[in-house]
């Protein structure tokens, strides 16, 4: 079991290199993630839900940072050039990757599998059956 404060500390460590990201931001993200997953802000998070809560909070944090850096610019003159325009894109990519990882973890948590139909060109090949009796490859 973990508390909101413990998860916020873990999230803060993961975002430690991000400017202006502090414990208040981490607590807000963790609280939102807990509420989305049906847990109250003061509830203890079960050990099997910690990964999902943290992945959701990280993805939301990366989206928020991408939004806040979207106004960054590119500047150049004869002597110097500054390009901060790709920072937002990098955070969007990170957020997408984290969201994909979150979706994978949620599917694993729910016990989701996938179905593979028998191939017509190989009639003697049958995939093994899963828990539901349906044929699946894992």
C-alpha positions as CSV (number, residue, x, y, z in Angstrom):
1,X,0.0,0.0,0.0
2,X,1.2,3.5,-0.7
3,X,-0.2,6.9,0.2
4,X,-0.7,9.9,-2.1
5,X,2.3,11.6,-0.5
6,X,4.6,8.6,-1.2
7,X,3.5,8.4,-4.8
8,X,3.9,12.2,-5.2
9,X,7.5,11.8,-4.0
10,X,8.2,9.1,-6.5
11,X,6.7,11.2,-9.3
12,X,8.7,14.2,-8.3
13,X,11.9,12.1,-8.6
14,X,10.9,11.0,-12.1
15,X,10.4,14.7,-13.1
16,X,13.4,16.1,-11.2
17,X,15.0,17.5,-14.3
18,X,12.0,19.5,-15.4
19,X,12.2,23.2,-14.5
20,X,9.5,24.6,-12.2
21,X,8.0,21.1,-11.4
22,X,7.6,20.9,-7.7
23,X,5.9,18.7,-5.1
24,X,2.6,20.6,-5.4
25,X,2.4,19.6,-9.1
26,X,3.3,16.0,-8.3
27,X,0.6,15.8,-5.6
28,X,-2.0,17.3,-8.0
29,X,-1.2,14.8,-10.7
30,X,-1.2,11.8,-8.3
31,X,-4.5,13.0,-6.8
32,X,-6.1,13.3,-10.3
33,X,-4.8,9.9,-11.3
34,X,-6.2,8.4,-8.1
35,X,-9.6,10.0,-8.7
36,X,-9.7,8.7,-12.3
37,X,-9.1,5.2,-11.1
38,X,-11.8,5.3,-8.4
39,X,-9.7,6.0,-5.4
40,X,-10.2,8.9,-3.0
41,X,-7.4,11.4,-2.4
42,X,-6.9,10.0,1.2
43,X,-7.2,6.4,0.2
44,X,-4.2,4.0,0.3
45,X,-3.2,2.8,-3.2
46,X,-3.0,-1.1,-3.4
47,X,0.4,-2.4,-4.5
48,X,-1.0,-3.8,-7.7
49,X,-2.4,-0.4,-8.8
50,X,0.7,1.8,-8.0
51,X,2.2,1.3,-11.5
52,X,-1.0,2.2,-13.3
53,X,-1.5,5.3,-11.1
54,X,2.1,6.5,-11.6
55,X,2.0,5.9,-15.4
56,X,-1.3,7.8,-15.7
57,X,0.2,10.7,-13.6
58,X,3.4,10.8,-15.7
59,X,1.5,10.8,-19.0
60,X,-0.7,13.7,-17.8
61,X,2.3,15.6,-16.5
62,X,4.1,15.2,-19.8
63,X,1.0,16.5,-21.6
64,X,0.8,19.5,-19.3
65,X,4.4,20.3,-19.8
66,X,4.0,20.0,-23.6
67,X,1.1,22.5,-23.4
68,X,3.0,24.9,-21.3
69,X,6.1,24.8,-23.6
70,X,4.1,25.0,-26.9
71,X,4.9,28.8,-27.1
72,X,8.7,28.2,-27.2
73,X,10.4,29.7,-30.2
74,X,13.2,29.6,-32.7
75,X,15.5,32.6,-33.1
76,X,18.6,33.2,-35.1
77,X,20.8,36.0,-36.3
78,X,24.3,36.2,-37.8
79,X,26.1,35.3,-34.6
80,X,23.8,33.2,-32.5
81,X,20.8,30.9,-32.9
82,X,18.4,29.5,-30.3
83,X,15.9,26.8,-31.0
84,X,13.4,25.7,-28.3
85,X,10.6,24.9,-30.7
86,X,11.0,21.1,-30.4
87,X,10.7,20.9,-26.7
88,X,7.0,20.7,-26.8
89,X,7.1,18.0,-29.5
90,X,9.5,15.9,-27.3
91,X,7.1,16.1,-24.3
92,X,4.2,15.1,-26.6
93,X,6.1,12.1,-27.8
94,X,7.0,11.2,-24.2
95,X,3.3,11.6,-23.2
96,X,2.3,9.3,-26.1
97,X,4.8,6.7,-25.1
98,X,3.7,6.8,-21.4
99,X,0.1,6.6,-22.5
100,X,0.8,3.5,-24.6
101,X,2.6,2.0,-21.6
102,X,-0.3,2.9,-19.4
103,X,-2.8,1.3,-21.8
104,X,-0.6,-1.9,-21.9
105,X,-0.5,-2.1,-18.1
106,X,-4.3,-1.5,-17.8
107,X,-4.9,-4.3,-20.4
108,X,-2.6,-6.6,-18.4
109,X,-4.5,-5.6,-15.2
110,X,-7.8,-6.5,-16.7
111,X,-6.5,-9.8,-18.1
112,X,-7.1,-8.9,-21.7
113,X,-5.8,-11.2,-24.4
114,X,-6.2,-11.4,-28.1
115,X,-7.8,-13.9,-30.5
116,X,-6.0,-15.5,-33.4
117,X,-8.2,-17.2,-36.0
118,X,-7.1,-20.5,-37.6
119,X,-5.3,-20.0,-40.9
120,X,-7.1,-21.3,-44.0
121,X,-3.8,-22.2,-45.7
122,X,-2.8,-24.3,-42.7
123,X,-5.8,-26.4,-41.7
124,X,-3.9,-28.7,-39.4
125,X,-2.5,-25.9,-37.3
126,X,-4.7,-24.9,-34.3
127,X,-3.8,-22.3,-31.7
128,X,-3.9,-23.2,-28.0
129,X,-7.0,-22.3,-26.1
130,X,-7.1,-19.6,-23.4
131,X,-9.1,-19.2,-20.2
132,X,-12.3,-18.3,-22.0
133,X,-12.0,-21.4,-24.2
134,X,-11.2,-19.2,-27.2
135,X,-8.1,-20.0,-29.2
136,X,-5.3,-17.5,-28.5
137,X,-1.5,-17.1,-29.0
138,X,0.4,-15.5,-26.2
